[in-house]
Amino acid sequence: MKNTFKTLICALALSTTVAFAGNEKEAAKPTTFATGVYTSLDGKLTVNVVKKSRIPTTVLIRNAAGDILTREFISKKQLKQSYKFDVSDLREGEYTVEVVGNGEKEVKSFTITSRILVTKRTLTVE
């Protein structure tokens, strides 16, 4: 009976610790700006930034090696900004979009892959 009780208490303590641990990504989310990154129908990458305070902000696109491919600055006066990047010249691979401002950084990853054409076959019975 004592062993069962001890086991139950240990299991309860561990489950409580895991329940209140929180998500690491959630804790690192910036508080002075919000970003949205998505692709458009024409294959371009759209980055929206909405700032909650007047801080200078930078939008970077990096390749997998960490090289900066594009850098755009958002001034203190602009609270909302949208960029549309043409990524058709980029090679296949992994890339990141980084929005940096006031010592905070939000990173979104994206991958460029080639489309594979599928041959359509039809079967006709006469």
C-alpha positions in Angstrom: 0.0 0.0 0.0 2.8 2.4 0.9 4.6 1.7 -2.5 1.4 2.3 -4.4 0.8 5.6 -2.6 4.4 6.8 -3.2 4.1 5.9 -6.9 0.8 7.8 -7.2 2.4 10.9 -5.5 5.4 10.8 -7.8 3.2 10.4 -10.9 1.1 13.3 -9.8 4.1 15.5 -9.2 5.7 14.7 -12.6 2.4 15.3 -14.4 2.0 18.7 -12.7 5.5 19.7 -13.6 5.0 18.8 -17.3 1.6 20.5 -17.4 2.9 23.9 -16.2 6.2 23.8 -18.1 4.9 25.8 -21.0 5.9 25.9 -24.6 9.5 27.1 -25.3 8.5 28.7 -28.6 5.6 30.5 -27.0 7.8 32.1 -24.3 10.3 33.4 -27.0 7.6 35.1 -29.0 8.3 38.9 -29.4 6.1 41.3 -27.6 6.8 44.5 -29.5 5.8 43.3 -33.0 3.8 40.5 -34.7 4.7 38.9 -38.1 2.9 36.9 -40.7 4.7 35.0 -43.4 2.9 33.3 -46.3 3.1 32.4 -50.0 0.9 34.0 -52.6 -0.7 32.3 -55.6 2.0 33.8 -57.9 4.8 32.0 -55.9 6.0 35.1 -54.0 6.8 35.2 -50.3 4.8 37.9 -48.4 6.0 39.1 -45.0 3.7 41.4 -42.9 5.0 43.2 -39.8 2.8 45.0 -37.3 4.6 46.9 -34.6 3.1 47.7 -31.2 5.6 50.5 -30.5 7.8 52.9 -32.5 11.0 50.8 -32.8 13.3 50.3 -35.8 12.9 46.8 -37.2 14.7 44.8 -39.8 13.5 41.9 -42.1 16.1 39.4 -43.2 16.0 36.5 -45.5 18.9 34.0 -44.9 19.9 30.8 -46.6 20.8 27.5 -44.8 24.4 28.7 -44.5 23.3 31.8 -42.6 24.2 34.2 -45.4 21.9 37.3 -45.7 20.2 37.3 -49.1 17.8 40.3 -48.5 17.6 43.0 -45.9 14.7 45.5 -45.5 14.5 48.2 -42.8 11.3 49.4 -41.2 11.6 52.9 -39.7 10.3 53.9 -36.3 7.5 55.8 -37.9 6.0 52.9 -39.8 3.8 50.7 -37.5 2.7 48.4 -40.4 4.7 47.2 -43.3 4.2 44.5 -45.9 6.9 43.1 -48.2 6.5 40.8 -51.2 9.7 39.0 -52.1 10.3 37.3 -55.4 12.0 34.0 -54.5 11.9 32.5 -58.0 15.6 33.1 -58.5 16.5 31.2 -55.3 17.8 27.6 -55.5 16.1 24.7 -53.9 16.8 24.5 -50.1 16.0 25.7 -46.6 15.6 29.4 -45.9 14.6 31.6 -43.0 12.8 34.9 -42.6 14.0 36.8 -39.5 12.3 39.9 -38.1 14.5 41.7 -35.6 13.7 44.7 -33.4 14.2 46.0 -29.9 16.4 43.0 -29.0 13.7 40.5 -30.0 13.7 38.2 -33.0 11.1 36.0 -34.7 12.3 33.4 -37.1 10.1 31.6 -39.7 11.5 28.8 -41.9 10.5 28.0 -45.5 11.7 25.5 -48.1 11.9 25.9 -51.8 11.4 22.7 -53.9 10.7 22.1 -57.6 7.4 21.0 -58.7 7.2 17.5 -60.1 5.1 17.1 -63.2 2.9 14.0 -63.2 2.0 12.5 -66.5 -1.8 12.0 -66.8 -2.8 8.7 -68.3 -6.2 7.9 -69.6 -7.8 4.6 -70.3 -10.4 4.2 -73.0 -12.5 1.1 -73.5 -14.2 0.6 -76.8 
